[in-house]
Each structure stands twice: as C-alpha cells, then as structure tokens.
Amino acid sequence: MLMYDCARSKIFATAQQIRIHNSYDLRIHAGVRAAVIIESCANISMAPYRYSYVEVPDGNAWMRPNDFDWLAEGQSPNWMVVPESEWETCIIRDS
C-alpha cells in the first residue's frame, strides 16, 4: 500500500508493506507482514489491525464499483461480480 499526502485521517489496512510519504496526523491500524515505512511524516500513531467481521450487508458497495471509463448504460465490460459459488473465505491465523 502506498500513500502520499494524507492528513487528519484514521486508516485501517492490511498489506504486505505500507509506505507513507508526506503525511501527518494519522492513526493507522495496520496488519503488515514486511514493513511500515514512513518518510517526511509527522504525528503518525500506529495500532494493530483488529476486526470483527460477521457479514457484509446486501447494500454494501463492493458489488457496485464506479467505473469512470464506462459512462454508458448497462454493465461495464471492465469488471464483474464473482459468482457466489466461487467466493473465498480468508482465514487469518497467528503464526
């Protein structure tokens, strides 16, 4: 994950690596395997990424991306919803 010029924000993220540049006043809840790298930053607060995930509500926007390259009516050719039979569950375990 690469972030530039962020300010006064709370960020929850999991990534292999998080790189933060030219940012300030951030509270970051992170799950990172490799490294968190900060450069030209100030007042960065770090906390672990913790969550309780029960279910994504039906109205969740994950299935309605805004495709700025497809302004016509109808389904964009640039993305699709994966069939439910192919959905995967991510299991997170402590090593």
Steps between C-alpha positions, in 0.01 A plus 500: 500500500641838401364823647597860424383828652251363753390711797271480804378147420439163657607213274436127538710286266660163449786474254834340429660843542366847582691806380392845618646822357440870574220431748403614849247447780418139409382215716579178316365161604725269302555133433832484316722203414810683375539863610339834567713776347445869571677791334443874550219426749397634842263392776439147371334269756515124444267231634434136408237415240219323683155427372178317563349396170156347509341567162510755219156661472317465168519876442882497520663680207760229428277370221446841336837649401490842335670438166604842373601344168143373434240776502242320283188326633528131582773278636858616454726257314783593739380318812268225621370353825654161574229231519414423862602135451856625439524735800793424727533542874824635639603341828751697703707308752787600723822329394 
